[in-house]
């Protein structure tokens, strides 16, 4: 995924690296937040029901908040995950729309 490559490029240490139970992976951007926002963006674009989009983005925001609350990420990590996730969600939506949107489902 895009986030894995970015983690290797930026090599940002986690804020919890001094704790006993800190993962040994890099921090920026947050993979969990990126996936959550990619899903939320795709849901909002595909379903086009405002309340479902709000719920999806609310859930994604909670994922980001929780990653900070448990000490595994900083706000910059979360914002990076949001940016990557939204970009990936938009990209997936338009890719599917362009190359697979005109196909009919078999009956």
LUMBA-723569 format. One line per field, with one value per atom (N, C-alpha, C): atom name; z, x, y. Coordinates in Angstrom, 2 decimals. Last residue first. Example, Ala and Ser with C-alpha at 12.3 -4.5 7.8 and 13.67 -1.06 7.14 Angstrom:
// LUMBA-723569
lummar	c(N, CA, C, N, CA, C)
w	c(7.08, 7.14, 7.87, 7.80, 7.80, 7.80)
u	c(12.85, 13.67, 12.90, 13.19, 12.30, 13.20)
v	c(-2.25, -1.06, 0.03, -5.69, -4.50, -3.30)
// end
This chain:
// LUMBA-723569
lummar	c(N, CA, C, N, CA, C, N, CA, C, N, CA, C, N, CA, C, N, CA, C, N, CA, C, N, CA, C, N, CA, C, N, CA, C, N, CA, C, N, CA, C, N, CA, C, N, CA, C, N, CA, C, N, CA, C, N, CA, C, N, CA, C, N, CA, C, N, CA, C, N, CA, C, N, CA, C, N, CA, C, N, CA, C, N, CA, C, N, CA, C, N, CA, C, N, CA, C, N, CA, C, N, CA, C, N, CA, C, N, CA, C, N, CA, C, N, CA, C, N, CA, C, N, CA, C, N, CA, C, N, CA, C, N, CA, C, N, CA, C, N, CA, C, N, CA, C, N, CA, C, N, CA, C, N, CA, C, N, CA, C, N, CA, C, N, CA, C, N, CA, C, N, CA, C, N, CA, C, N, CA, C, N, CA, C, N, CA, C, N, CA, C, N, CA, C, N, CA, C, N, CA, C, N, CA, C, N, CA, C, N, CA, C, N, CA, C, N, CA, C, N, CA, C, N, CA, C, N, CA, C, N, CA, C, N, CA, C, N, CA, C, N, CA, C, N, CA, C, N, CA, C, N, CA, C, N, CA, C, N, CA, C, N, CA, C, N, CA, C, N, CA, C, N, CA, C, N, CA, C, N, CA, C, N, CA, C, N, CA, C, N, CA, C, N, CA, C, N, CA, C, N, CA, C, N, CA, C, N, CA, C, N, CA, C, N, CA, C, N, CA, C, N, CA, C, N, CA, C, N, CA, C, N, CA, C, N, CA, C, N, CA, C, N, CA, C, N, CA, C, N, CA, C, N, CA, C, N, CA, C, N, CA, C, N, CA, C, N, CA, C, N, CA, C)
w	c(-15.17, -14.49, -14.15, -14.69, -15.29, -14.47, -14.79, -14.02, -14.70, -17.25, -16.62, -15.87, -17.20, -17.34, -16.62, -16.68, -17.76, -17.94, -14.63, -14.39, -15.45, -14.98, -14.67, -14.52, -15.58, -16.24, -15.99, -14.19, -15.57, -16.26, -11.65, -12.47, -13.94, -10.75, -10.93, -11.84, -10.68, -11.46, -11.76, -8.90, -10.31, -11.20, -6.50, -7.01, -8.51, -6.22, -6.42, -7.03, -5.78, -6.90, -7.23, -3.41, -4.63, -5.86, -1.71, -1.89, -3.15, -1.90, -2.38, -2.62, -0.70, -2.07, -2.66, 1.86, 0.99, -0.46, 2.73, 2.65, 1.73, 2.71, 1.85, 1.66, 4.62, 3.26, 2.30, 6.90, 6.33, 4.87, 7.37, 7.05, 6.41, 8.02, 6.85, 6.40, 10.36, 9.21, 7.92, 11.94, 11.63, 10.40, 12.14, 11.59, 11.12, 13.44, 12.07, 11.40, 15.97, 15.09, 13.64, 16.46, 16.72, 15.77, 17.79, 16.72, 17.24, 20.04, 18.93, 17.81, 22.22, 22.21, 21.08, 22.37, 22.91, 22.79, 21.14, 22.55, 23.15, 18.46, 19.27, 20.75, 17.78, 17.56, 18.35, 18.27, 19.13, 18.98, 16.16, 17.56, 18.47, 13.98, 14.12, 15.55, 14.59, 14.44, 14.64, 14.49, 15.76, 15.73, 11.76, 12.69, 14.06, 10.87, 10.49, 11.41, 11.92, 12.37, 12.05, 10.42, 11.89, 12.46, 7.86, 8.22, 9.73, 8.14, 7.73, 8.12, 8.83, 9.75, 9.42, 6.50, 7.80, 8.80, 4.65, 4.51, 5.82, 5.62, 5.62, 5.46, 5.23, 6.59, 6.66, 2.37, 3.23, 4.62, 0.08, 1.11, 2.18, -1.76, -1.98, -1.09, -2.21, -1.67, -1.89, -3.32, -3.96, -3.50, -1.67, -3.11, -3.78, 0.89, 0.65, -0.84, 0.47, 0.86, 0.54, -0.10, -1.09, -0.79, 2.35, 1.11, 0.04, 4.10, 4.29, 3.01, 3.07, 3.08, 3.21, 3.54, 2.18, 2.08, 6.32, 5.49, 4.03, 7.08, 7.52, 6.64, 5.97, 5.50, 5.87, 7.47, 6.01, 5.45, 10.09, 9.71, 8.20, 9.88, 10.28, 9.85, 9.17, 8.23, 8.58, 9.50, 10.19, 9.18, 7.71, 8.19, 8.85, 10.65, 9.67, 8.31, 12.23, 12.62, 11.50, 11.80, 11.79, 11.94, 14.15, 12.83, 12.94, 16.56, 16.01, 14.59, 19.05, 17.83, 17.26, 22.55, 21.34, 20.11, 25.26, 24.28, 22.99, 26.82, 26.67, 25.53, 25.46, 26.22, 25.95, 23.71, 25.01, 25.90, 21.50, 21.37, 22.70, 21.10, 22.24, 22.26, 18.77, 20.01, 21.24, 16.31, 17.03, 18.32, 13.85, 14.99, 15.68, 10.39, 11.59, 12.76, 7.68, 8.82, 10.13, 5.07, 6.15, 7.42, 3.57, 3.12, 4.28, 4.99, 4.75, 4.33, 4.91, 6.21, 6.04, 2.16, 2.82, 4.17, 1.78, 1.13, 1.78, 3.34, 3.66, 3.03, 2.02, 3.35, 3.71, -0.33, -0.40, 0.95, 0.00, 0.00, 0.00)
u	c(-27.73, -29.01, -29.15, -24.61, -25.41, -26.66, -24.35, -24.28, -25.11, -22.57, -23.82, -23.61, -20.10, -20.46, -21.76, -19.34, -20.31, -20.73, -17.43, -18.74, -19.77, -14.85, -15.80, -17.23, -13.30, -13.01, -14.02, -14.45, -13.98, -13.87, -15.12, -16.13, -15.72, -12.65, -13.74, -14.82, -11.28, -10.78, -11.91, -12.82, -12.77, -12.19, -12.40, -13.74, -13.71, -9.62, -10.31, -11.69, -9.25, -8.63, -9.32, -10.65, -11.08, -10.51, -9.10, -10.53, -11.06, -6.58, -6.75, -8.23, -7.19, -6.67, -6.86, -7.98, -8.94, -8.48, -5.53, -6.78, -7.80, -3.71, -3.49, -4.78, -4.95, -4.66, -4.48, -5.05, -6.28, -6.04, -2.31, -3.19, -4.49, -1.57, -0.98, -1.82, -3.04, -3.36, -2.75, -1.71, -3.13, -3.50, 0.83, 0.67, -0.77, 0.21, 0.77, 0.63, -0.58, -1.57, -1.06, 1.06, 0.89, -0.18, 0.47, 0.64, 0.53, 0.13, 0.89, 1.19, -1.49, -0.08, 0.76, -4.15, -3.38, -1.87, -4.91, -5.24, -4.43, -4.19, -3.48, -3.68, -5.99, -4.56, -3.70, -8.42, -8.01, -6.51, -8.52, -8.47, -7.94, -8.72, -7.58, -7.41, -11.22, -10.02, -8.78, -12.85, -12.66, -11.45, -12.77, -12.17, -11.94, -14.24, -12.83, -12.11, -16.75, -16.06, -14.57, -17.22, -17.18, -16.44, -17.31, -16.21, -16.10, -19.65, -18.39, -17.20, -21.58, -21.28, -19.92, -21.51, -21.17, -20.81, -22.37, -21.06, -20.59, -24.94, -23.99, -22.56, -26.11, -25.96, -24.99, -26.07, -25.28, -25.06, -25.51, -26.48, -25.70, -23.72, -24.30, -25.51, -22.26, -23.62, -24.39, -19.79, -20.60, -22.05, -18.73, -18.85, -19.80, -18.78, -19.46, -19.68, -17.18, -18.59, -19.35, -14.73, -15.37, -16.85, -14.27, -14.37, -15.09, -14.12, -15.14, -15.35, -11.86, -13.17, -14.28, -9.93, -10.13, -11.51, -10.11, -10.54, -10.69, -9.12, -10.45, -10.96, -6.56, -7.53, -8.95, -5.44, -5.51, -6.54, -5.59, -6.37, -6.50, -3.79, -5.17, -6.07, -1.39, -2.01, -3.49, -0.31, -1.04, -1.76, 2.82, 1.49, 0.81, 4.75, 4.09, 3.99, 6.05, 4.79, 4.05, 7.53, 7.54, 6.13, 7.59, 7.39, 7.39, 7.64, 8.93, 8.81, 5.23, 5.60, 6.91, 5.80, 5.67, 6.06, 5.88, 5.07, 4.84, 7.49, 7.84, 7.10, 8.33, 7.49, 7.90, 9.72, 10.33, 9.52, 8.07, 9.25, 9.98, 5.73, 5.78, 7.07, 5.77, 5.91, 6.06, 7.87, 6.60, 6.81, 9.90, 9.72, 8.38, 9.69, 9.36, 9.15, 10.44, 11.09, 10.91, 9.81, 9.87, 10.55, 10.04, 10.67, 10.85, 8.56, 9.98, 10.71, 6.04, 6.67, 8.17, 5.52, 5.73, 6.41, 5.12, 6.24, 6.55, 2.79, 4.00, 5.23, 0.90, 1.38, 2.67, 0.30, 1.00, 1.63, 0.83, 0.00, 0.88)
v	c(-11.25, -11.52, -12.97, -9.54, -10.62, -10.88, -5.99, -7.24, -8.30, -4.18, -4.58, -5.87, -1.64, -3.06, -3.34, 0.90, 0.70, -0.76, 0.89, 1.47, 1.18, 0.16, -0.91, -0.40, 2.38, 1.11, 0.03, 4.62, 4.72, 3.37, 3.65, 4.31, 4.33, 2.74, 1.79, 2.39, 5.23, 4.10, 3.12, 6.74, 7.13, 6.04, 5.21, 5.50, 5.82, 5.27, 3.99, 4.22, 8.06, 7.36, 6.04, 8.46, 9.16, 8.45, 6.80, 6.58, 7.23, 8.05, 6.67, 6.37, 10.54, 10.47, 9.07, 9.71, 10.41, 10.34, 8.52, 7.76, 8.40, 10.65, 9.48, 8.71, 12.35, 12.81, 11.63, 10.69, 11.25, 11.63, 10.25, 9.13, 9.58, 12.87, 12.21, 11.03, 13.16, 14.01, 13.46, 11.24, 11.08, 11.91, 12.34, 10.99, 10.78, 14.76, 14.77, 13.41, 13.85, 14.45, 14.51, 10.64, 12.06, 12.60, 7.31, 8.29, 9.71, 5.76, 5.19, 6.18, 6.43, 6.82, 6.27, 6.19, 5.07, 5.29, 8.60, 8.36, 7.22, 8.25, 9.24, 8.93, 6.26, 6.00, 7.01, 7.53, 6.42, 6.12, 9.38, 9.84, 8.74, 7.60, 8.49, 8.98, 6.43, 5.59, 6.45, 8.67, 7.98, 7.06, 9.19, 10.15, 9.53, 6.99, 7.11, 8.09, 7.63, 6.41, 6.47, 9.96, 10.00, 8.80, 8.95, 9.84, 10.01, 7.39, 6.77, 7.64, 9.33, 8.21, 7.58, 10.89, 11.49, 10.40, 8.96, 9.58, 10.19, 8.55, 7.44, 7.95, 11.05, 10.54, 9.37, 11.33, 12.21, 11.62, 8.99, 9.33, 10.08, 7.94, 9.27, 9.55, 5.61, 5.53, 6.83, 6.48, 5.45, 5.51, 8.48, 8.71, 7.71, 7.34, 8.62, 8.86, 5.06, 4.92, 6.20, 6.31, 5.45, 5.28, 7.59, 8.36, 7.56, 5.38, 6.41, 7.23, 4.03, 3.38, 4.42, 5.99, 5.49, 4.83, 6.22, 7.33, 6.95, 3.67, 4.11, 5.25, 3.70, 2.71, 3.15, 5.83, 5.87, 4.91, 4.86, 6.04, 6.14, 2.70, 2.47, 3.64, 4.05, 3.10, 2.87, 7.27, 6.21, 5.32, 7.85, 8.20, 7.01, 7.63, 8.49, 7.83, 5.54, 6.15, 6.88, 2.24, 3.69, 4.25, -0.55, 0.05, 1.56, -1.82, -1.41, -0.86, -0.77, -1.50, -0.97, -0.78, 0.02, -0.81, -1.61, -2.32, -1.52, 0.08, -1.34, -2.02, 3.34, 2.41, 0.97, 4.86, 4.65, 3.70, 5.15, 4.30, 4.06, 6.52, 5.61, 4.79, 7.93, 8.68, 7.78, 6.32, 6.44, 7.23, 7.99, 7.09, 7.33, 8.03, 8.79, 7.82, 7.51, 6.84, 7.62, 8.35, 9.33, 8.81, 5.93, 7.17, 8.15, 4.04, 3.80, 5.07, 5.22, 4.97, 4.76, 5.14, 6.43, 6.26, 2.40, 3.08, 4.41, 2.12, 1.36, 2.00, 3.71, 4.08, 3.36, 2.35, 3.62, 3.97, -1.18, 0.00, 1.25)
// end
